[in-house]
Amino acid sequence: MEEFDLVVIGAGPAGYTGAIRAAQLGMKVACVEKRSTLGGTCLNVGCIPSKALLSSSEKYEEARQHFAEIGIKASKIELDLAQMLARKNKVVSDLCKGIEGLFAKNKIKRITGPGKILPSNVVEISGGTKISAKNILIATGSSVAELPGIAIDEQNIVSSTGALDIPSVPKTMVVIGGGYIGLELGSVWRRLGADVLVIEYLDRIVPALDSEIGASFMKNLEKQGMKFKLGTKVVSATSGSSGVTLVLQQANGGTEEKITVEKVLVSVGRKPNTDGLGLEALGIKGDKRGYIEVDGRYQTNIAGIYAVGDVITGPMLAHKAEEEAVAAVEMMAGQSPHVNYKTIPSVVYTWPEVASVGATEDELKAAGVSYKVGKFPFLANSRARTSGNTDGLVKILADSKSDEILGAHIMGPDAGTMIAEIVLGMEFKAAAEDIARTCHAHPTLSEAIKEACLAVDKRAINF
């Protein structure tokens, strides 16, 4: 039986990142992955293909609706959906091959097949192959959560996976769930021509967002043509020859309503992939939702077995999983890394994008924290005006006494990229004044961050 210093189960963002870091630290590493390709859900059927379609659909809508505004005459603009999907697939394929190259470069042994953990840190791969390791890192990620009474067939009723490969643009689509994934994929198909209705059980979309930003975000999506039914539950969804018939009801009860649409996207969250790993037989502790319990070193209650990413509690974000994997591996090597969960950003990749880090204003109010607010709209930002992307704002929350930045929320162009400046600042406990006194190039979108920080003390220059 071949022995390794570390066996990683799962080759998604957490798994392949952890494997590479371990190899850099001199460990002999194997990575067990059930898929025939590396990269996990994120690369194969998640973050990457969805962003490829978001980018392509943004360009299509720009050409159809906004070229004339900037003096470009374009006629007979047509959608080639097959080519758009083919490009998406090529992006995914190229990146998968890139990870294969990184595995080869770092001398990581790749083993294909489902892995099961046996006693004494032995991992059995489907087919009977067994390997042993000093340490095992579980990084098996998550899968689509389903709703009772709604059968996903990936034809008429699709998950986020099926929504990446719909062969023709539906006339009508219902998105069940007003979270990140549903809004992103709903945006793709709306831009391409579908009439999209989002049904959300709660009374607001993306409930983790700062409520002010969330309300503004929804208005923006409505302006683009997306429709919403909030405080509404889907009782059932039945697929038939005329499409999918949905029975709806207000979340607090009441009269039922029926609607029929061509496609339904079920996007109500994700669940950890822990089945089939042999955790129960080993006595590894977990909660009723399937999450694995770990200590501050990401170690389970069984010595030498660790878990990171979507299989443990916390936001199901690829970058959170990567940070945890690197930290876990470095701890195995005797180092002392740290993951600051207060500075993990989150992004909705619609247009405009929405990005957040740290506390929301709602959370600060609930906690009784004394804070100051600084806001600056992109309408007053020169670069946003020149590019025609003026929707949204930057919102900074700072401690009333120390001026330390406690949270930041951006709705606007390239918000996901811009948030990194504030994440870095918060990591080093920056005050709003620190960013306000930092020179920002002109004209750039990031000047809106500087102005919002100035606005914390009511001294914004351009608004």
C-alpha positions, 0 to 999 in steps of 0.5 A: 500500500502506497503511503503519503504525507497527505491525501486530499479527498476532493479537487475543487478550490479547497482540495487542489489549493491545499494539495499544491500548498502541501507539496510546496511544503515538501509533503508527498501528496495524493489527491482523490477526485471522483470527477474525471476532471479537476476543479470541483463544482466551482470550475466545472459547473459553478463559478467559472462557467456561470461567469463565462455566460455572465460575461457573454450575455453582458456583451450581447445586451450591450450590443443590442441596447447600448451601442447606439448611445455611444455612437456605434451603429450595429444592425442584425445583431443575432444570438448564437447560443451554441457558440456562447455555450461552446466558448463557456465549455472551452474556458472550463476545459482550459482551466481544468487542464491548467490544474492538471499542469499544476499537479504535474509541476508539484508532483501531486499524484492524482487518483480518479474515483470516489474516496472512502476513509477507513480506520488507521488513516487509510483511503479506499478508492472505488475499485479497491485501491487503498492508500495510507496517509499521515494526514487526510484532508476532506475537501469534497465541497457541496451539491445542489439542495432540493425542495420537497415535492419538486423533482429536478429533471435538468430538462424543464426543471433545472438546477444551477448545473442544468441552467448552464446548458439550456439549448435554446432561450426559454420564453419564460423562466421562474427562478426559485430562490433570490440568492446569489446563484439564482440572480446570476443565472436569472440575469444570464437568461433575461439578457438573452431574451427570457421573461424571468420571475424570481420567487423568494420565500423571504421578504427580501433578496440575498438576505445576507446583504446590507438591507439598504444595498439589497433594496437598491439592488432589487430596484436595479434588477427590476429596472433591467426587466427582472420580476420578483415575488417575495414572501412566496413559497412554491408548493409544487412544480409539475412538468408537462407538455405545456411547460412547468405548472407551479402552485404558489402561496404566500409564505404565511399561508393564504390562497394558492395561485397557479402559473405555467412557465417554460423553464424553472431553475431551482436555486435554494442553496447547497448542502455539504457532500459528506455521504459515502466518506465513511464518516459515521463508521469512523465516529467523526462528529457532524451536525444534523445538516451534514456539516463536519465539526472541526477545531481551530486547526480544522481537525475533526475529532479523529486525529489526522483527519481534517476538513475544510470548505463547504463541508464545514460551517461558514459561507460556501465560497471558493475563496473561503475554502482556499484560505482554510485549505492553505491554513490547515496544511500549514498547521500540519507543517507546524506553522501558525496561519490564521483565517480572518472570517471578518474579512472574507468578501462576498460578491454577486456577479450581476451587472452592476455587481454587488460586493460586501465585506464585514458587518452590515448596518443591520448587524451593527444596529442589532449589536448596539455598536456605535458607528458612522456611515459614509456613502458615495454614488457612482453617478458622481464618479468621473470614470463611471460617467465616462463608461455609462455605468452609473448605477450604485454606490459605495457604503462604508461603515466605521466605528464612531470612536476609533474610525476603524472600518467595520464593513463595506458594501459596494453596488456598482461596476467591478464591485468584486474587484474594488472590494479588495482594497477595503478587505486589505484595509480591514485586515490591517485594521485601517481607519476610514481616514487611512483610505481617505488620505490614500492617493487614488488615480484619477479618473478611476472607479476606486475613487468612489471608495476614497470619497465614501471614506471621506464621507464618513466624516462628512467631507466628500469632495465630489458629492 
